[in-house]
Amino acid sequence: MMENSSQNAKGKLHFGYLVVAAMVLTSFIPLSLGLSCAGIFYPALSDYLGVERGMLSYYTSVLWIAALVTLPFLGKLLNNKDARLCLTGAVVIIAAAFVWLSFTQALWMFYVAAAAMGVGVAMLLFLAPSTLINRWFAKRAGFLLGIVMAFTGIGGVVWSTVGGILIQEIGWSATYLVFAVLSACTIPVTLFMVASRPEDKGLQPHGWDPKQAEVVPKFATGIAAHEAFKMPVFYLICLMCFLLNIGMYVYFMIPSYATTLDIGVAFPLLGATASSVAMAGQTVSKLALGAVGEKRTQTSTIVALALGIAGVALLAFATGSTVAFYAAALCFGVYYGITNVMMPIFTRKSFGDRDYAQIYSRVSMVASISNAAAAFIWGTVIDATHSYMPMFIGVIALMAATIVTVVAIGRMQARRSA
């Protein structure tokens, strides 16, 4: 007989919490190392390879393109195969990419590693956390997903600092090897703290109760992927994802924008501190959205979008105050936290769990396209106008359009649940 309480028959903690712990560790270590720490190597590699740093920055574009290409395959893989092997494979790919990077002698080698990272990142960022947590938890899945996603931001802050120190002390090549070892240390976690589904352990999802209809709403009973791809709400969710990620690029421009301001603070300190403040806002946002997002999906998303609009407006127009600049970064960080927490919730509420991994992999493809395109779009706009103002105005307009899209999605979900 399957258990449905927080503990199994032997009084042990529900295995789902081990799955969450595994997701926390893979987000904090290999995912954060592979996704958030690329830039700290650019100065040293630029000097070593004799190329401009701008050429190295294409690492991110290559990474997202690789994620885009492989997401449909990875979604099917996670839906049909053992999750332990899927996650372990992703960690091994990231660790191997770091080893490859330590031997970099040419720019093409750097890009090959970026492509490999894209495969690992696609699994650990887009697919595994939301898919496994939704399978293992009938309640509080959004809150737990928020915790997991928060550790991508925490890891980015921690490992960027540690990596910067290591590069100075032992060099970039040895630091890549350290990152490889750190990533590989999570392999036992993915092998022994993960299971594909509760029934694999003789359990029910934590919080599952067939007598409580609200736990499994009508619209979440499960829609086949081929049917979901024909539904208007699927395209609205994809549009929402695209708009959100195009706007996220402002975060990467905060340090550069800070150098154009005359606030009386040392420019490097202003930009770096504002980025940290935005990261803090992102972390708090992911936790808060995870806590309330499932019950107040549209409202919480719209509030975060409104704070994002306020943040970008402050960046654009409150240019003479340090306090206003940091407040702007904080508000924008709240907006930045929407994508990896709320997009899975919107997707699950619209289509359920049946083919969630396959459906969300398609939504994530849109995120990859948007991330890859954002740098080109806004970089071109800034270079052509010699101003950040068109980007700020454009992003505010996109945020407003996202609010309209969120309202439309909510109405479609309400009709399906009626």
Order of alpha helices (4+ residues) and beta strands (2+ residues): alpha-alpha-alpha-alpha-alpha-alpha-alpha-alpha-alpha-alpha-alpha-alpha-alpha-alpha-alpha-alpha-alpha-alpha-alpha-alpha
